[in-house]
């Protein structure tokens, strides 16, 4: 209970009118307190109403993708500052993707056999599936502007005869 829960009037003020005045004052201050706490709750990225999330996203430079779930949108907003600090570094890009729910991912700058400005992002195919717009947005927003990124999607194949790595490379314009 807060201090506003019970208003005490001076001893010289009593009667039915005084009790009505105390009740009105109590209701007023309780509503004001609720409004102030509502605003504090909205600053929480994971529980804010969508219009408030849009304001936070604008402030942090996040664009909502078509068909993006509110949960993923709020997760991107929540980690926007940390992602900006990690942007441009190989290890930082890995951390950005992991914050967004990607499991296995590696970033390899200047892979052998490619131009000096190319960066490989290797991830499991099942993590990339249905998340291509998110991957492109992360690379566009947090990748280095002087680099070209390409994805290597890897598939796990269970077999008893042989073990093989199957790769599919797709160049992403960053």
BALUMKE-34567 format. One record per residue: x, y, z of N, C-alpha, C in turn; chain. Coordinates in steps of 0.1 Angstrom, whole numbers, plus 5000, padded with zeros to 4 digits. Layout:
! BALUMKE-34567
+------+------+------+-------+-------+-------+------+------+------+--------+
! n.px ! n.py ! n.pz ! ca.px ! ca.py ! ca.pz ! c.px ! c.py ! c.pz ! cadena !
+------+------+------+-------+-------+-------+------+------+------+--------+
!    X !    Y !    Z !     X !     Y !     Z !    X !    Y !    Z !      A !
...
+------+------+------+-------+-------+-------+------+------+------+--------+
END
This chain:
! BALUMKE-34567
+------+------+------+-------+-------+-------+------+------+------+--------+
! n.px ! n.py ! n.pz ! ca.px ! ca.py ! ca.pz ! c.px ! c.py ! c.pz ! cadena !
+------+------+------+-------+-------+-------+------+------+------+--------+
! 5008 ! 4988 ! 5000 !  5000 !  5000 !  5000 ! 5009 ! 5012 ! 5000 !      A !
! 5005 ! 5022 ! 4992 !  5013 !  5034 !  4991 ! 5007 ! 5044 ! 5001 !      A !
! 5014 ! 5055 ! 5003 !  5010 !  5065 !  5012 ! 4997 ! 5072 ! 5007 !      A !
! 4994 ! 5071 ! 4995 !  4982 !  5077 !  4989 ! 4969 ! 5069 ! 4992 !      A !
! 4971 ! 5057 ! 4997 !  4959 !  5048 !  4999 ! 4949 ! 5053 ! 5009 !      A !
! 4953 ! 5060 ! 5019 !  4944 !  5065 !  5029 ! 4947 ! 5080 ! 5032 !      A !
! 4938 ! 5088 ! 5028 !  4940 !  5103 !  5031 ! 4933 ! 5106 ! 5044 !      A !
! 4941 ! 5112 ! 5053 !  4936 !  5116 !  5066 ! 4934 ! 5131 ! 5066 !      A !
! 4922 ! 5135 ! 5070 !  4918 !  5149 !  5071 ! 4922 ! 5155 ! 5085 !      A !
! 4924 ! 5168 ! 5086 !  4926 !  5174 !  5099 ! 4915 ! 5171 ! 5108 !      A !
! 4918 ! 5171 ! 5121 !  4908 !  5167 !  5131 ! 4896 ! 5177 ! 5132 !      A !
! 4899 ! 5190 ! 5128 !  4888 !  5200 !  5128 ! 4878 ! 5199 ! 5117 !      A !
! 4882 ! 5190 ! 5106 !  4873 !  5188 !  5095 ! 4867 ! 5174 ! 5096 !      A !
! 4854 ! 5174 ! 5098 !  4847 !  5161 !  5100 ! 4833 ! 5162 ! 5094 !      A !
! 4826 ! 5150 ! 5093 !  4812 !  5150 !  5088 ! 4812 ! 5143 ! 5074 !      A !
! 4800 ! 5143 ! 5069 !  4797 !  5136 !  5056 ! 4804 ! 5143 ! 5045 !      A !
! 4804 ! 5156 ! 5045 !  4810 !  5164 !  5034 ! 4825 ! 5161 ! 5034 !      A !
! 4831 ! 5161 ! 5046 !  4845 !  5158 !  5047 ! 4849 ! 5144 ! 5042 !      A !
! 4841 ! 5135 ! 5045 !  4843 !  5121 !  5040 ! 4842 ! 5120 ! 5025 !      A !
! 4832 ! 5127 ! 5019 !  4831 !  5128 !  5005 ! 4843 ! 5134 ! 4998 !      A !
! 4848 ! 5145 ! 5004 !  4860 !  5152 !  4999 ! 4872 ! 5143 ! 5000 !      A !
! 4873 ! 5136 ! 5011 !  4885 !  5126 !  5012 ! 4884 ! 5115 ! 5001 !      A !
! 4872 ! 5110 ! 4999 !  4870 !  5100 !  4989 ! 4873 ! 5105 ! 4975 !      A !
! 4869 ! 5117 ! 4971 !  4872 !  5123 !  4958 ! 4887 ! 5125 ! 4957 !      A !
! 4893 ! 5130 ! 4967 !  4908 !  5132 !  4967 ! 4915 ! 5119 ! 4965 !      A !
! 4911 ! 5109 ! 4973 !  4917 !  5096 !  4972 ! 4916 ! 5090 ! 4958 !      A !
! 4904 ! 5091 ! 4951 !  4902 !  5086 !  4938 ! 4911 ! 5094 ! 4928 !      A !
! 4912 ! 5107 ! 4929 !  4920 !  5115 !  4921 ! 4935 ! 5111 ! 4921 !      A !
! 4940 ! 5110 ! 4933 !  4954 !  5107 !  4935 ! 4957 ! 5093 ! 4930 !      A !
! 4948 ! 5084 ! 4932 !  4950 !  5070 !  4928 ! 4950 ! 5069 ! 4913 !      A !
! 4942 ! 5076 ! 4906 !  4942 !  5077 !  4891 ! 4955 ! 5083 ! 4886 !      A !
! 4959 ! 5093 ! 4892 !  4972 !  5100 !  4888 ! 4983 ! 5090 ! 4890 !      A !
! 4984 ! 5083 ! 4901 !  4994 !  5073 !  4904 ! 4994 ! 5062 ! 4894 !      A !
! 4982 ! 5057 ! 4890 !  4981 !  5047 !  4880 ! 4986 ! 5051 ! 4866 !      A !
! 4983 ! 5064 ! 4863 !  4988 !  5069 !  4850 ! 5003 ! 5070 ! 4850 !      A !
! 5009 ! 5075 ! 4861 !  5023 !  5076 !  4861 ! 5030 ! 5062 ! 4860 !      A !
! 5025 ! 5052 ! 4867 !  5030 !  5039 !  4866 ! 5028 ! 5032 ! 4853 !      A !
! 5017 ! 5035 ! 4846 !  5014 !  5030 !  4833 ! 5025 ! 5035 ! 4823 !      A !
! 5029 ! 5047 ! 4824 !  5040 !  5052 !  4815 ! 5053 ! 5045 ! 4818 !      A !
! 5056 ! 5042 ! 4831 !  5068 !  5035 !  4834 ! 5068 ! 5021 ! 4828 !      A !
! 5056 ! 5015 ! 4828 !  5055 !  5001 !  4822 ! 5057 ! 5002 ! 4807 !      A !
! 5053 ! 5012 ! 4801 !  5054 !  5013 !  4786 ! 5069 ! 5015 ! 4782 !      A !
! 5078 ! 5019 ! 4791 !  5092 !  5020 !  4787 ! 5098 ! 5006 ! 4787 !      A !
! 5092 ! 4996 ! 4792 !  5097 !  4982 !  4791 ! 5095 ! 4977 ! 4777 !      A !
! 5105 ! 4975 ! 4769 !  5104 !  4971 !  4755 ! 5096 ! 4959 ! 4753 !      A !
! 5095 ! 4950 ! 4762 !  5088 !  4937 !  4760 ! 5073 ! 4937 ! 4763 !      A !
! 5069 ! 4948 ! 4770 !  5055 !  4948 !  4774 ! 5048 ! 4961 ! 4770 !      A !
! 5054 ! 4969 ! 4762 !  5048 !  4982 !  4758 ! 5038 ! 4979 ! 4747 !      A !
! 5028 ! 4989 ! 4747 !  5018 !  4988 !  4736 ! 5025 ! 4991 ! 4723 !      A !
! 5018 ! 4987 ! 4712 !  5024 !  4988 !  4699 ! 5027 ! 5002 ! 4695 !      A !
! 5019 ! 5012 ! 4698 !  5022 !  5026 !  4694 ! 5035 ! 5031 ! 4702 !      A !
! 5036 ! 5027 ! 4714 !  5048 !  5031 !  4722 ! 5061 ! 5023 ! 4716 !      A !
! 5059 ! 5011 ! 4712 !  5070 !  5003 !  4706 ! 5074 ! 5010 ! 4693 !      A !
! 5065 ! 5015 ! 4685 !  5068 !  5023 !  4673 ! 5076 ! 5035 ! 4676 !      A !
! 5073 ! 5042 ! 4687 !  5081 !  5054 !  4691 ! 5095 ! 5050 ! 4695 !      A !
! 5096 ! 5039 ! 4703 !  5109 !  5035 !  4707 ! 5117 ! 5030 ! 4695 !      A !
! 5111 ! 5023 ! 4685 !  5118 !  5019 !  4673 ! 5123 ! 5031 ! 4665 !      A !
! 5115 ! 5041 ! 4664 !  5119 !  5053 !  4657 ! 5131 ! 5059 ! 4663 !      A !
! 5130 ! 5060 ! 4677 !  5142 !  5066 !  4684 ! 5154 ! 5058 ! 4682 !      A !
! 5153 ! 5044 ! 4681 !  5165 !  5036 !  4680 ! 5169 ! 5032 ! 4666 !      A !
! 5161 ! 5037 ! 4656 !  5164 !  5035 !  4642 ! 5161 ! 5021 ! 4637 !      A !
! 5150 ! 5015 ! 4642 !  5145 !  5002 !  4638 ! 5133 ! 5003 ! 4629 !      A !
! 5133 ! 4996 ! 4618 !  5121 !  4996 !  4609 ! 5114 ! 4982 ! 4611 !      A !
! 5101 ! 4982 ! 4612 !  5094 !  4970 !  4613 ! 5093 ! 4963 ! 4599 !      A !
! 5095 ! 4951 ! 4599 !  5095 !  4943 !  4586 ! 5080 ! 4939 ! 4584 !      A !
! 5077 ! 4937 ! 4571 !  5064 !  4932 !  4567 ! 5061 ! 4918 ! 4574 !      A !
! 5050 ! 4917 ! 4581 !  5047 !  4904 !  4587 ! 5055 ! 4900 ! 4599 !      A !
! 5063 ! 4910 ! 4604 !  5071 !  4907 !  4616 ! 5062 ! 4906 ! 4629 !      A !
! 5065 ! 4896 ! 4637 !  5057 !  4894 !  4649 ! 5061 ! 4905 ! 4659 !      A !
! 5051 ! 4908 ! 4668 !  5054 !  4919 !  4678 ! 5065 ! 4914 ! 4687 !      A !
! 5066 ! 4901 ! 4690 !  5076 !  4896 !  4699 ! 5090 ! 4899 ! 4693 !      A !
! 5092 ! 4896 ! 4680 !  5105 !  4898 !  4674 ! 5108 ! 4913 ! 4672 !      A !
! 5098 ! 4920 ! 4669 !  5099 !  4935 !  4668 ! 5104 ! 4941 ! 4681 !      A !
! 5098 ! 4937 ! 4692 !  5102 !  4942 !  4705 ! 5115 ! 4937 ! 4709 !      A !
! 5119 ! 4925 ! 4705 !  5133 !  4920 !  4708 ! 5143 ! 4928 ! 4700 !      A !
! 5140 ! 4932 ! 4688 !  5149 !  4940 !  4680 ! 5151 ! 4954 ! 4686 !      A !
! 5140 ! 4959 ! 4691 !  5140 !  4972 !  4698 ! 5148 ! 4972 ! 4711 !      A !
! 5146 ! 4961 ! 4718 !  5152 !  4959 !  4731 ! 5167 ! 4959 ! 4730 !      A !
! 5172 ! 4952 ! 4719 !  5187 !  4950 !  4718 ! 5193 ! 4960 ! 4708 !      A !
! 5185 ! 4971 ! 4703 !  5190 !  4980 !  4693 ! 5203 ! 4987 ! 4697 !      A !
! 5204 ! 4991 ! 4710 !  5216 !  4999 !  4714 ! 5228 ! 4989 ! 4714 !      A !
! 5226 ! 4977 ! 4720 !  5237 !  4968 !  4721 ! 5242 ! 4964 ! 4707 !      A !
! 5232 ! 4962 ! 4698 !  5235 !  4958 !  4684 ! 5243 ! 4969 ! 4677 !      A !
! 5239 ! 4981 ! 4680 !  5247 !  4992 !  4673 ! 5261 ! 4993 ! 4678 !      A !
! 5263 ! 4989 ! 4691 !  5277 !  4989 !  4696 ! 5285 ! 4978 ! 4690 !      A !
! 5278 ! 4967 ! 4687 !  5285 !  4955 !  4681 ! 5286 ! 4956 ! 4666 !      A !
! 5280 ! 4965 ! 4660 !  5279 !  4966 !  4645 ! 5293 ! 4967 ! 4639 !      A !
! 5295 ! 4960 ! 4628 !  5308 !  4962 !  4620 ! 5319 ! 4952 ! 4624 !      A !
! 5318 ! 4945 ! 4635 !  5328 !  4936 !  4640 ! 5323 ! 4922 ! 4637 !      A !
! 5332 ! 4913 ! 4634 !  5328 !  4899 !  4631 ! 5321 ! 4892 ! 4643 !      A !
! 5328 ! 4894 ! 4655 !  5322 !  4888 !  4667 ! 5309 ! 4895 ! 4671 !      A !
! 5309 ! 4908 ! 4668 !  5297 !  4916 !  4671 ! 5285 ! 4911 ! 4663 !      A !
! 5287 ! 4908 ! 4650 !  5276 !  4904 !  4641 ! 5271 ! 4890 ! 4646 !      A !
! 5280 ! 4882 ! 4651 !  5276 !  4869 !  4657 ! 5267 ! 4871 ! 4669 !      A !
! 5271 ! 4881 ! 4677 !  5263 !  4884 !  4689 ! 5249 ! 4890 ! 4686 !      A !
! 5249 ! 4898 ! 4675 !  5236 !  4904 !  4671 ! 5227 ! 4893 ! 4667 !      A !
! 5231 ! 4884 ! 4658 !  5223 !  4873 !  4654 ! 5218 ! 4864 ! 4665 !      A !
! 5227 ! 4861 ! 4675 !  5223 !  4853 !  4686 ! 5213 ! 4860 ! 4695 !      A !
! 5214 ! 4873 ! 4696 !  5204 !  4880 !  4704 ! 5190 ! 4879 ! 4698 !      A !
! 5190 ! 4877 ! 4685 !  5177 !  4876 !  4677 ! 5172 ! 4862 ! 4676 !      A !
! 5179 ! 4853 ! 4683 !  5174 !  4839 !  4683 ! 5180 ! 4829 ! 4674 !      A !
! 5191 ! 4833 ! 4667 !  5198 !  4824 !  4658 ! 5207 ! 4816 ! 4667 !      A !
! 5208 ! 4803 ! 4664 !  5217 !  4794 !  4671 ! 5231 ! 4794 ! 4666 !      A !
! 5234 ! 4784 ! 4658 !  5248 !  4784 !  4652 ! 5250 ! 4794 ! 4641 !      A !
! 5260 ! 4802 ! 4643 !  5263 !  4812 !  4632 ! 5278 ! 4816 ! 4633 !      A !
! 5284 ! 4817 ! 4622 !  5298 !  4822 !  4622 ! 5299 ! 4833 ! 4611 !      A !
! 5308 ! 4842 ! 4614 !  5311 !  4853 !  4605 ! 5326 ! 4852 ! 4602 !      A !
! 5329 ! 4851 ! 4589 !  5342 !  4849 !  4584 ! 5346 ! 4861 ! 4574 !      A !
! 5354 ! 4870 ! 4579 !  5358 !  4881 !  4570 ! 5370 ! 4876 ! 4561 !      A !
! 5369 ! 4880 ! 4549 !  5379 !  4877 !  4539 ! 5382 ! 4862 ! 4538 !      A !
! 5371 ! 4854 ! 4534 !  5373 !  4840 !  4533 ! 5382 ! 4837 ! 4520 !      A !
! 5390 ! 4826 ! 4521 !  5399 !  4823 !  4510 ! 5391 ! 4821 ! 4497 !      A !
! 5396 ! 4826 ! 4486 !  5390 !  4824 !  4473 ! 5380 ! 4834 ! 4469 !      A !
! 5378 ! 4844 ! 4478 !  5368 !  4855 !  4475 ! 5376 ! 4868 ! 4475 !      A !
! 5369 ! 4879 ! 4470 !  5375 !  4892 !  4470 ! 5377 ! 4896 ! 4485 !      A !
! 5386 ! 4906 ! 4486 !  5391 !  4911 !  4500 ! 5379 ! 4917 ! 4508 !      A !
! 5369 ! 4922 ! 4501 !  5359 !  4929 !  4508 ! 5346 ! 4921 ! 4511 !      A !
! 5347 ! 4908 ! 4509 !  5336 !  4899 !  4511 ! 5336 ! 4893 ! 4525 !      A !
! 5325 ! 4892 ! 4531 !  5323 !  4886 !  4544 ! 5313 ! 4875 ! 4543 !      A !
! 5316 ! 4863 ! 4548 !  5307 !  4851 !  4548 ! 5300 ! 4850 ! 4561 !      A !
! 5287 ! 4849 ! 4560 !  5279 !  4846 !  4572 ! 5273 ! 4832 ! 4570 !      A !
! 5278 ! 4823 ! 4579 !  5274 !  4809 !  4578 ! 5264 ! 4806 ! 4589 !      A !
! 5252 ! 4800 ! 4585 !  5242 !  4796 !  4595 ! 5235 ! 4784 ! 4590 !      A !
! 5228 ! 4777 ! 4599 !  5220 !  4765 !  4595 ! 5208 ! 4769 ! 4587 !      A !
! 5206 ! 4761 ! 4577 !  5195 !  4764 !  4568 ! 5181 ! 4765 ! 4575 !      A !
! 5179 ! 4757 ! 4585 !  5166 !  4757 !  4592 ! 5164 ! 4771 ! 4599 !      A !
! 5175 ! 4777 ! 4603 !  5174 !  4790 !  4610 ! 5172 ! 4801 ! 4600 !      A !
! 5177 ! 4800 ! 4588 !  5175 !  4810 !  4577 ! 5161 ! 4809 ! 4571 !      A !
! 5156 ! 4797 ! 4570 !  5143 !  4796 !  4563 ! 5132 ! 4805 ! 4570 !      A !
! 5125 ! 4812 ! 4562 !  5114 !  4821 !  4566 ! 5119 ! 4833 ! 4574 !      A !
! 5132 ! 4835 ! 4574 !  5137 !  4847 !  4581 ! 5147 ! 4855 ! 4572 !      A !
! 5146 ! 4853 ! 4559 !  5154 !  4860 !  4550 ! 5153 ! 4875 ! 4551 !      A !
! 5141 ! 4881 ! 4552 !  5140 !  4895 !  4554 ! 5147 ! 4900 ! 4567 !      A !
! 5146 ! 4893 ! 4577 !  5153 !  4897 !  4590 ! 5168 ! 4897 ! 4588 !      A !
! 5173 ! 4886 ! 4582 !  5188 !  4885 !  4579 ! 5192 ! 4897 ! 4571 !      A !
! 5185 ! 4900 ! 4560 !  5189 !  4911 !  4551 ! 5188 ! 4924 ! 4559 !      A !
! 5178 ! 4926 ! 4567 !  5177 !  4939 !  4575 ! 5189 ! 4940 ! 4585 !      A !
! 5192 ! 4929 ! 4591 !  5203 !  4930 !  4601 ! 5216 ! 4933 ! 4594 !      A !
! 5219 ! 4927 ! 4582 !  5231 !  4930 !  4575 ! 5231 ! 4944 ! 4570 !      A !
! 5219 ! 4949 ! 4565 !  5219 !  4962 !  4560 ! 5221 ! 4972 ! 4571 !      A !
! 5215 ! 4970 ! 4583 !  5216 !  4979 !  4593 ! 5229 ! 4979 ! 4601 !      A !
! 5234 ! 4967 ! 4603 !  5246 !  4966 !  4612 ! 5259 ! 4961 ! 4605 !      A !
! 5258 ! 4958 ! 4592 !  5270 !  4954 !  4585 ! 5278 ! 4966 ! 4581 !      A !
! 5291 ! 4964 ! 4578 !  5299 !  4975 !  4573 ! 5295 ! 4979 ! 4559 !      A !
! 5295 ! 4992 ! 4556 !  5291 !  4996 !  4543 ! 5301 ! 4994 ! 4532 !      A !
! 5314 ! 4991 ! 4536 !  5324 !  4989 !  4526 ! 5326 ! 4974 ! 4524 !      A !
! 5317 ! 4966 ! 4529 !  5318 !  4951 !  4527 ! 5306 ! 4946 ! 4519 !      A !
! 5309 ! 4934 ! 4513 !  5298 !  4927 !  4506 ! 5296 ! 4914 ! 4514 !      A !
! 5284 ! 4911 ! 4517 !  5281 !  4899 !  4526 ! 5275 ! 4888 ! 4517 !      A !
! 5278 ! 4876 ! 4520 !  5271 !  4865 !  4514 ! 5268 ! 4854 ! 4525 !      A !
! 5257 ! 4847 ! 4523 !  5253 !  4837 !  4532 ! 5257 ! 4823 ! 4528 !      A !
! 5261 ! 4815 ! 4537 !  5263 !  4801 !  4535 ! 5253 ! 4794 ! 4544 !      A !
! 5243 ! 4788 ! 4538 !  5233 !  4781 !  4546 ! 5238 ! 4766 ! 4546 !      A !
! 5239 ! 4761 ! 4558 !  5244 !  4747 !  4560 ! 5232 ! 4738 ! 4564 !      A !
! 5233 ! 4726 ! 4559 !  5222 !  4716 !  4563 ! 5229 ! 4704 ! 4570 !      A !
! 5223 ! 4699 ! 4580 !  5228 !  4688 !  4587 ! 5222 ! 4676 ! 4581 !      A !
! 5230 ! 4666 ! 4577 !  5225 !  4654 !  4570 ! 5229 ! 4642 ! 4579 !      A !
! 5220 ! 4635 ! 4583 !  5222 !  4623 !  4591 ! 5223 ! 4611 ! 4582 !      A !
! 5234 ! 4604 ! 4582 !  5235 !  4592 !  4573 ! 5245 ! 4583 ! 4580 !      A !
! 5244 ! 4570 ! 4577 !  5253 !  4560 !  4583 ! 5265 ! 4557 ! 4573 !      A !
! 5263 ! 4561 ! 4560 !  5274 !  4557 !  4551 ! 5285 ! 4568 ! 4550 !      A !
! 5281 ! 4580 ! 4550 !  5291 !  4591 !  4548 ! 5286 ! 4604 ! 4554 !      A !
! 5296 ! 4612 ! 4557 !  5293 !  4625 !  4563 ! 5297 ! 4636 ! 4553 !      A !
! 5288 ! 4645 ! 4550 !  5290 !  4655 !  4540 ! 5285 ! 4669 ! 4545 !      A !
! 5290 ! 4679 ! 4540 !  5285 !  4692 !  4542 ! 5280 ! 4698 ! 4529 !      A !
! 5267 ! 4701 ! 4529 !  5261 !  4707 !  4517 ! 5259 ! 4722 ! 4520 !      A !
! 5264 ! 4730 ! 4511 !  5263 !  4744 !  4512 ! 5256 ! 4750 ! 4500 !      A !
! 5249 ! 4761 ! 4503 !  5242 !  4769 !  4493 ! 5246 ! 4783 ! 4496 !      A !
! 5253 ! 4790 ! 4486 !  5257 !  4804 !  4488 ! 5248 ! 4813 ! 4481 !      A !
! 5244 ! 4824 ! 4488 !  5235 !  4834 !  4482 ! 5241 ! 4847 ! 4485 !      A !
! 5244 ! 4855 ! 4476 !  5250 !  4868 !  4478 ! 5238 ! 4878 ! 4483 !      A !
! 5241 ! 4885 ! 4493 !  5231 !  4895 !  4499 ! 5238 ! 4908 ! 4497 !      A !
! 5230 ! 4917 ! 4491 !  5235 !  4931 !  4489 ! 5233 ! 4939 ! 4502 !      A !
! 5243 ! 4944 ! 4508 !  5242 !  4950 !  4521 ! 5241 ! 4965 ! 4520 !      A !
+------+------+------+-------+-------+-------+------+------+------+--------+
END
